[in-house]
Amino acid sequence: MCIRDRVYGVEPNSPASKAGLTGVTRNRFGEIEAGDIITGINKKEIKNTNDLFLTLEKYKSGDKIEVEFKRGDKKQKVFLVLESSTKFK
């Protein structure tokens, strides 16, 4: 069984936020709703967090990437432009 990389949080105004990725949230009843699951970047399969970081290390700020993800039962794709993580601290 493959465990994918779940999005737990998305920084406001980050590339992920601008692209529409969502993290773990609570609905109006207080129930936890799962975040998106990243399954690929630029056609490279992402199986776990290690895959995600090793893949992202190959890119730099300003690079445009395609992120494949699963939200519920639906597979989706978005494009985003990477930015320096220091911008969001």
C-alpha positions as CSV (number, residue, x, y, z in Angstrom):
1,M,0.0,0.0,0.0
2,C,1.4,3.4,-1.0
3,I,1.0,6.3,1.4
4,R,0.9,9.6,-0.4
5,D,1.8,12.9,0.9
6,R,-1.2,14.6,2.5
7,V,-1.4,18.4,2.6
8,Y,-1.8,19.3,6.3
9,G,-1.6,23.1,6.0
10,V,-1.5,25.8,3.3
11,E,0.1,29.2,4.0
12,P,-2.1,32.1,3.0
13,N,-0.9,33.8,-0.3
14,S,1.5,30.9,-0.9
15,P,1.8,29.3,-4.4
16,A,-0.2,26.3,-3.0
17,S,-2.9,28.6,-1.7
18,K,-3.1,30.5,-5.0
19,A,-3.3,27.2,-6.9
20,G,-6.3,26.1,-4.7
21,L,-4.6,23.3,-2.8
22,T,-6.3,22.7,0.6
23,G,-5.0,21.3,3.9
24,V,-6.7,19.5,6.7
25,T,-9.7,21.5,8.0
26,R,-12.7,21.2,10.2
27,N,-16.2,21.5,8.8
28,R,-19.0,23.5,10.4
29,F,-19.8,20.5,12.7
30,G,-16.2,20.3,14.0
31,E,-15.4,17.2,12.0
32,I,-11.9,16.8,10.5
33,E,-11.9,16.9,6.7
34,A,-8.8,15.5,5.0
35,G,-6.6,17.7,2.9
36,D,-5.5,17.1,-0.6
37,I,-3.1,14.3,-1.3
38,I,-0.1,15.1,-3.6
39,T,0.4,12.2,-6.1
40,G,2.8,13.7,-8.6
41,I,4.9,16.7,-9.6
42,N,5.8,17.2,-13.3
43,K,4.7,13.6,-14.1
44,K,6.9,12.1,-11.3
45,E,5.0,9.9,-8.9
46,I,5.1,11.1,-5.3
47,K,4.7,8.1,-2.9
48,N,5.6,9.8,0.4
49,T,7.0,13.0,2.0
50,N,10.6,12.0,1.2
51,D,9.7,11.8,-2.5
52,L,8.1,15.2,-2.3
53,F,11.1,16.9,-0.8
54,L,13.6,15.2,-3.0
55,T,11.6,16.2,-6.1
56,L,11.1,19.8,-5.0
57,E,14.8,20.2,-4.3
58,K,15.4,19.9,-8.0
59,Y,13.5,23.1,-8.7
60,K,14.2,26.7,-7.7
61,S,12.1,29.8,-6.9
62,G,10.4,31.0,-10.1
63,D,10.0,27.5,-11.6
64,K,6.5,26.5,-12.8
65,I,5.5,23.0,-11.9
66,E,2.5,20.8,-12.4
67,V,1.1,19.3,-9.2
68,E,-1.2,16.3,-9.4
69,F,-3.3,15.6,-6.4
70,K,-6.3,13.8,-5.2
71,R,-9.2,15.5,-3.4
72,G,-11.7,13.0,-2.1
73,D,-12.2,10.6,-5.0
74,K,-11.3,13.1,-7.8
75,K,-7.8,13.4,-9.4
76,Q,-6.9,17.0,-10.3
77,K,-3.9,19.0,-11.6
78,V,-2.8,22.5,-11.0
79,F,0.2,24.6,-12.2
80,L,2.0,26.8,-9.7
81,V,5.1,28.9,-9.6
82,L,7.5,28.1,-6.8
83,E,8.5,30.9,-4.4
84,S,11.1,31.0,-1.6
85,S,9.8,29.5,1.6
86,T,11.5,32.3,3.6
87,K,8.8,34.6,2.1
88,F,6.1,32.9,4.3
89,K,7.9,32.8,7.7
